[in-house]
């Protein structure tokens, strides 16, 4: 895999990366001679939820595959440290194996039943179905990933009006506006528990309603400008 990556880069004229984090990672592991351009992904607009706080249920919605890299164990550990349990936990994402034989759903069932927290697991939702489900649940969306390059789901939920608790890993902080970065959590249980508690019971208007650092329309225009600068070597009829 490393040889294939190096060969690909050796033939490239330009490396496009959706985050500085990813560009720096590639440059560190596969030294480049080519110029590098960091160009944000074009997020798909989800529209803004305008429902008032009275509709915001005191539930946590874990969004992601039920696996360690997506922060399932971190999330469960943080739940154990909450001073007050949420009314409900909903986990939206595909089931995965934890270790050699155990499934994530089995671990969730064991841990949450022990804590006495009502929960549901909703799997096999396609992308649009999953995003619509988040809007319907109108709870605090939790994306506690341990590893991210340029998280598409976080980017799609920015400026949506949903309360969002996510970890400050990889390229995530690059997507979030500077004032909102104080709502990002370190990827460890005590910090995440503190953010979950504050998101469930916010005392500040707009808390955890993360805004995008760069508006989607500006990203679209930057891609249009990029393509206009590309040399047109072939004519198409």
N, C-alpha and C positions, 0 to 999 in steps of 0.2 A: 504493500500500500504506500509506503514511504517513497519507494522508487517511482511508482506511477505518479505520485503527487509531484515529485521533483521534475520528472520528465514533462509533465503538463505545464508546470511553471516555466521551465526552460524554454518552451515554445511560445509562451504568452508574451504579448506586447504590453499588457496592462492587467493589474490585479484589481478587481472591484470587490470591496468588502462592505457589508451592511453595518459594521460597527468598527470603531477603533480597536476595541478589544480583540476582535477576530483578526484584523490586519496585523496587529502587534504579535499575536500568537503565531500566525503564519510566518512572519518575518523572523521570529525567534527560532522556529523549528525548521524552516525551509528558507535559508537566506536567499534574498531576491536581488536581482539587478534591475527588474522592471519597475516602472513607476506604480504607485499605489494610490487608488482613489477610494475614499470612504463615501459611500452613497447609500442613504437610508432605503430600506424596503418601502414600497408603496403600500401603506396599510389600507385595508378594506374598511370603509366607513360603516359603523354600526348605528349611527344616530345617537342622540343623547337622551337618556332617561330623565324625565322631568318630574317623576313622582316625588312627593314630599317625604320627609322622614317618617311620617306615620305609617307609610307602607313598607318601610324597611324592617323586615322581620329580624328578630335576634337570632339569626342562624348563620352558621359558617358554611361556605360552599368551597370545598377543595376542588380545584380544577386542574386535572392532569392525570397522566397514567399513574396507576397505583404501584409505583416503583420507587426505589431508593433515590435515584438521580433526580427525580421530580420532587423529592422532599417528603415522601409519605411518612417515613419514620420521624423526621424532624417535626412534622405537623402533629403526629400522635404524641410525641414527647412534649410538645408545647401545650397541647390540650390538658395534659396532666398537671401543668403548672398554673392553669387559669384559676384565679380566685373564685370565679363564678362560672359554672358550666353554661354553654349556650343552650338555647331551647332545643336546637336540632343541628345536626351536622349532615350535610349532603355531599357525597363524593361523586363528581361527574368526570368519568374517564375510564379508559380501558383497563381491565385487570391484567396484572403481570405477576411473574414469579418473583418472590423475594428469596434469594438463595437458591438452593438446588431443587427443593420440592414444594415449598410453601407458596401460596398465592397471596397477593396483597389483600384481597377481599377477606381472606381468612384471618389475617393479622388485624385488620380493621375491626372485624366482628369481635374478636377476642378482647382487644384493648378497650373499645368503646362500651361493650357490655359490662366490662369490669368497672368502668367509670360511671356507668348508669346514664350515658348520654344517648338519646334517641338518634338514630342515623338511618340514612338510605344510601344505596349505591346505584347509580344510573350509568349503565355502560352502553356501548355500541351506538352512540349518537354520532351522526355525521357533523361536520364542522358547523354548518348553519343551524342545525338542530341544537347543538351544544350551546352556541352563543345565544340562541333564542331562549333556551332553558335558563341560562344565567339571568337574563332579563326578567323572566317570569318569577324566579325565586327571589330576586331583589334582596339578597342577603349580602354579607361580606364575602367577596370572592378572594380566595387564598391561593396564591401560586408560589409555593415555598421551595422552588428549585434550588439544587445545590450547584448545578452547572448550567450556564446559558451562554450562547454566543451572541445571538441577536434575537430575543424572544418574540416571535410573531404574535402569540396570544396576548402578551402584555401590551404590545403596541396596538393591537386591535381594540383593547379595552380602555386605553387612555382616552380621556375626555368623554367617556360614556356616561358619567354620572354615577356609576356603580362604585361602591366603596371597594377598594382593592388593596390587599396586603400582599406584597411580594418581596423577595429577598434581593439585596443589593449585590448581585453576582454577575460576572461577565459583562456583557454590554447593556444590561438593564438600566443602570443609572444614566447612560447616554440618552435614553429615550425620554426620560422624565424631566419635566421642567425643574429648574433649580430650587424654587420655593417648596416643591413637593417632595424633594429628595429626602427631607427629614422624616417622611412617612415610610421610607424603605427600611427593611429589617435586616440585621445581620443574620447569617444562616446558622443560628444556634438557638436551642430551645427557649432559654430565658428571655432573649430579646424578642423572639417571635411571639411568645406568650404575652409579653407586654404590649406589642403592637396589636395583637388580636383583641385584647381587652379594651384598648383605647378605640379600636375601630368599631367594636360592638356597642360601646357607650361613648360616642364622641361628644366632646364638650366645646369643640371649635367648629364653626361652620365650614363646610367643604373638606373636613378632615378625611384623608384617605381617598378622596375623589381626585385621583392623579390626573394631571394635565400633561399633554405632550410637549416636549421641548420645541419641536418644530411642527407647525401646522401641516396637515396632510396635503393641502393644496400647494404648499411650497415644495414639498418633496416631489409631487407630480411634475411641477414646472421644472425642477432641476433635472429630472429624467428626460423630459422633452428637450431641454437645452443640451444635455449630454448626447442624445442621439443626433441632434442637428449638427454637432461638432464632429461626428464620426465621418471619416472619409468614405465617400460613396464610390466603391470600386466596381460595383456591378449595377447595371440598369435592369429593372424589372418591368415587364410589360403585362 
